[in-house]
């Protein structure tokens, strides 16, 4: 999560960012480069509110819960591209196309 947060800090300036793991909020505390979307905002991979360019910090512990529905297959079939992967694929960064 720390590595993914550092990627966001270095690369996501101006993009909306969605993350489900509280560690991302911790590591990005005080960063003003982008808008952090509310984890519990009712978003799904297909949500029209998630505009092109939105960055998703996906993690295998929280993002896949039914309340979020961000399983890799659904993300990839909904127009997201994988940009980076950390911790043997358990943390990933996607961008909405």
N, C-alpha and C positions, 0 to 999 in steps of 0.2 A: 504494500500500500504506500509506503514511503517513496519508493522509486517511481511509482505511477504518479504520485502527487508532485514529485519533482518534475516529471515529464510535463504535467499540466502547467506548472508554473513557468516552464521554459518555452512551451509550444502552443498553449491554448489562449493566448492573449486575445480578448475580444469575443471568444466563443462562449456560448452557454455551456455549463458543465453540470452533469448529473452523476451523482455517486450515491451508493447505498450504504457504504461502510463509513462509520463515524471517524475512522482514522484519516480519511481524506480531508474532512473538515478540520481536523486537528493539524495536519501537516500544511494545510493551506491557510491557516489562521492569519488574518491580517492581509492576505493577498487580495488586491483589488483589480486584478487583470481581467476578470470575467465575472459573469453572474453565475452564482451557484444556485441551481434549481432545487427545490424542496424534494428530498428523497421520498416523502410520503405524499407527493402532489398528485397521485393517481395516474402517473404516467405509465404507459406500456410502450414496447418497442415501436408500435404503430401510431402512437399519439400524434395528432396533427400539430400540437403545440410544440413538439420537438422539431425545430426547423433545421434545414440543411446547415451543416457545420457544427451542430451540437456535439460535444464530446461526452462520451459515457465512460466512466471508470467502473468497469465491471469486476465483481469479485465472486468467487464460487461459494462464499458463505451466505451473503445477504441478497445479492441481485437475483438469484434464482428462486427466491421464495415466491409462492403463489401470488402474494399480494402485489408483487412487482412483475413477475412473468418474464424477466429478462434472461431466458435460457439461450445459450449460444445459437441453436438452430433457428429460433424465432428472431433473434437479433439479425442474423445474417440474411434471412429471407425477407426482412423488413427494410432493407436499404441502408444497412450500416456496414462500414468497412473497418476491418481490423488494422490498427496502426502499430500497436506494440503489445508485447506479452511479457509478464514477469512471473516469478515464483512457479515455474513449471506449468504455466498456463492457468494458474488459479486467480490471477489478476490480469486484466486485459484493458486496453484502451481502444475504443471504437469511435468513429466519426460518422454522423448521419450524412448520407449523400443527398 
